[in-house]
Amino acid sequence: MNKLPSVDGDTWKLAPHAHVIVYEALDGGELLTIYDCGAAQAPPSAQIVGNLVRTTAEHELERQPTGYIVKVREDAVLHRQDDDHYVIEAR
C-alpha cells in the first residue's frame, strides 16, 4: 500500500505536514506508517517495512512506547537507500 506520489523509482514526495509513525520491533526491524497530516481523519498513504535511518528535513520527534513519530515541518521526500533503509530529506 503505497499511495505516495513518486519522484523517481526510489523517491516519494511527502505531504508538507506528513507524520511518519515508526513502530520498532523487538528484532530491530521497523514499520513506517505515513500519514499526509496528523490532524486529518484519513487512512495512511503508505506502510513500508524498513528502517528509517535519518531525517534531514526540519521535523519534530515525539517518542512513543512502541517507537516514535516524525512530524515533518517542510517540503520533503522519502528516499530508499537500499532494500530496507530509508531517509527523509528536505526538498
N, C-alpha and C positions, 0 to 999 in steps of 0.2 A: 504494500500500500504506500505508494509514493506519488503524491499529487503536487509536489513542489515544481515550480517552473524550472526547466533545465536551461543552464547557461551553456554547458557542453556535456560530454559524456560522464564526467566525474565531478561536476559542479552544479549546484542548485541554488536559486535565489531564495532567500528567506524574506518573509514579510518584515516591514520596518519595526514592528513591536513583537517579533516572534518570541515564544517561550520554548525552550528545549528542556524537556524533563529527562534527566538521566537517571535510570534505575541501575544500581550497582548490584551485580550478582555475587554470590559467595565465591564463585570460581574465578572472579576477576573480570568477567565479561560485563557488558553494559547494553541496555536497551535505550535508544534515543527515541523519544516521542516528541514530535514537533507540532506546535500549535501556532497558527498565524497571529493570534493575540490571546493573552492570558485572560482578558475580560470577556471575550466572546463566548457564547454558549454554542460552540461548534465542535464537531469531531476533529481529531488531529489530521494534519495534512500529510504526515508521514510517520512511519515507525520503522526504525532501522536497528538491526543488531550489529553492534560495533562499539568501538571505544572513541569517545570524544577526547582527543589528546591536547587540544589547545584552543583558546578563544582569543583572537587578536582584536576583534571588534569591540567597541565600547559596550559594556554589559554590567549587569548586577548579578551576583551569585548568591543564591539562597540555599543553604544546607537543609536537608530533609533526613528523616530517619532511614529512608531507603535509597538515598542518593542526593541529588542536588538539582536545582533549576537554574538555567542560564537565561536571563531576561535581556534580550538583545535591545540596544538603545540607538542603533544606527543601521543604515543600509548594509547588509551583509550577505555572504554566501556560505553555504555548507560545501566543503571540498573534501572529496575522498582521496586520502594519501595512498592507501593500498586497500586490500580486501576488507579489512575491519578497523581501519583508523581514519578518523575524520577530524577536520578543523573548521572552526567558524572564523572567517576572515572578513575584515571591513571591505566594502566595495568601493 
